[in-house]
Amino acid sequence: MNTLAMIEITSTELRRNFGKYLDMATKKQEQVLVRYRNKRLFTLTLEPVSESLSEKEEKNDTYFEQTEVRDSILRGRADVKAGRTRKFTGVKDLWANIT
């Protein structure tokens, strides 16, 4: 039976060194127990995931596959390359410069 190493910390300590404890939970596979206001106990553990959320979103995102969207992006890139751009210097002038 594979047992994880375990460490208990306070929520304040977690806030101060969040990355450190995430590394402990992921790289060292330690179980990190977080005590919150001496009443509740939470656990940080590594959960195996077959596919990241961003990879799933990319597969389901068909917005950029639409012809109109791609054409609009290409026209915008061509405008920038040809120097057809405007520079805004402040929020006050933003609407005055949009025509």
Rosetta blueprint (number, residue, H / E / L):
1 M L
2 N L
3 T L
4 L L
5 A L
6 M E
7 I E
8 E E
9 I E
10 T E
11 S H
12 T H
13 E H
14 L H
15 R H
16 R H
17 N L
18 F H
19 G H
20 K H
21 Y H
22 L H
23 D H
24 M H
25 A H
26 T H
27 K L
28 K L
29 Q L
30 E L
31 Q E
32 V E
33 L E
34 V E
35 R E
36 Y E
37 R L
38 N L
39 K L
40 R E
41 L E
42 F E
43 T E
44 L E
45 T L
46 L L
47 E L
48 P L
49 V L
50 S L
51 E L
52 S L
53 L H
54 S H
55 E H
56 K H
57 E H
58 E H
59 K H
60 N H
61 D L
62 T L
63 Y H
64 F H
65 E H
66 Q L
67 T H
68 E H
69 V H
70 R H
71 D H
72 S H
73 I H
74 L H
75 R H
76 G H
77 R H
78 A H
79 D H
80 V H
81 K H
82 A L
83 G L
84 R L
85 T L
86 R L
87 K L
88 F L
89 T L
90 G L
91 V L
92 K L
93 D L
94 L H
95 W H
96 A H
97 N H
98 I L
99 T L
